[in-house]
């Protein structure tokens, strides 16, 4: 009975505060720049937690920040692929094609 009362009170509190009764989800970045900035911020957080030593590792904060960075990097790559498919190149996307290299081994 206690868990039901607790879950009902959490639902009522979230309704009073104007929050969704489900877990809060962060919105995904809409542009490549936003995704790259979020990935950099997550990598910086992971580096900070790594510098803490065992505390950052044992609490899982470092791994969480690393997975967050990987998720944002994947989102940036996905947005770059969408831009390439639509043939609207985004300047923030890295170019995968490089100019051909002419190697002349016979003078």
C-alpha positions in Angstrom: 0.0 0.0 0.0 2.9 2.3 0.8 4.3 2.1 -2.7 1.0 2.8 -4.3 0.5 5.8 -2.1 4.0 7.0 -2.9 3.5 6.6 -6.7 0.2 8.4 -6.5 1.7 11.3 -4.5 4.5 11.5 -7.0 2.0 11.7 -9.8 0.0 14.4 -8.0 3.1 16.4 -7.3 4.3 16.2 -10.9 0.8 17.4 -12.0 0.9 20.3 -9.5 4.3 21.4 -10.7 3.3 21.1 -14.3 5.7 18.3 -15.1 5.1 15.2 -17.1 4.5 12.2 -14.9 7.1 10.2 -16.8 10.9 10.6 -16.6 12.3 13.7 -18.1 14.0 13.2 -21.4 16.5 15.6 -23.0 15.6 16.7 -26.4 17.9 15.6 -29.2 20.0 18.2 -31.0 18.5 19.4 -34.2 21.6 20.6 -35.9 25.1 19.2 -36.4 26.6 22.1 -34.5 24.4 21.4 -31.5 25.2 17.7 -31.5 29.0 18.4 -31.8 28.8 21.0 -28.9 26.9 18.5 -26.7 29.4 15.8 -27.5 32.3 18.1 -26.6 30.6 19.0 -23.3 30.0 15.4 -22.5 33.6 14.5 -23.3 34.8 17.3 -21.1 32.6 16.0 -18.3 34.0 12.5 -18.8 37.5 13.9 -18.6 36.7 15.7 -15.4 35.2 12.6 -13.9 38.3 10.6 -15.0 40.5 13.2 -13.2 38.6 12.4 -10.0 40.0 8.9 -10.0 38.2 6.1 -8.4 35.2 8.3 -7.3 34.3 9.1 -10.9 34.8 5.5 -12.0 33.1 3.7 -9.2 30.0 5.9 -9.2 29.6 5.4 -13.0 29.7 9.1 -13.7 32.6 8.7 -16.1 31.0 5.9 -18.1 27.7 7.7 -18.2 29.4 10.9 -19.6 31.3 8.7 -22.2 28.1 7.0 -23.4 26.4 10.4 -23.6 29.3 11.7 -25.7 29.1 8.7 -28.0 25.3 9.2 -28.3 25.8 12.8 -29.4 28.6 12.0 -31.8 26.3 9.4 -33.4 23.5 11.9 -33.7 25.9 14.4 -35.4 27.0 11.7 -37.8 23.3 10.8 -38.5 22.5 14.5 -39.2 25.5 14.7 -41.6 24.2 11.6 -43.4 20.8 13.1 -43.7 22.3 16.3 -45.1 24.3 14.4 -47.6 21.3 12.3 -48.7 19.3 15.5 -49.2 22.3 17.0 -51.0 22.4 20.0 -48.7 26.0 20.0 -47.5 26.4 21.3 -43.9 29.7 23.1 -43.3 30.0 21.5 -39.8 30.1 18.0 -41.3 33.6 16.6 -41.9 34.3 15.9 -45.5 34.9 12.2 -46.2 36.2 12.7 -49.7 39.7 14.0 -50.2 41.3 15.2 -53.4 43.2 12.4 -55.2 46.9 12.2 -54.5 49.1 12.0 -57.5 52.1 9.8 -56.7 54.6 9.7 -59.6 57.2 7.1 -58.8 58.8 7.4 -62.3 60.4 10.7 -63.0 
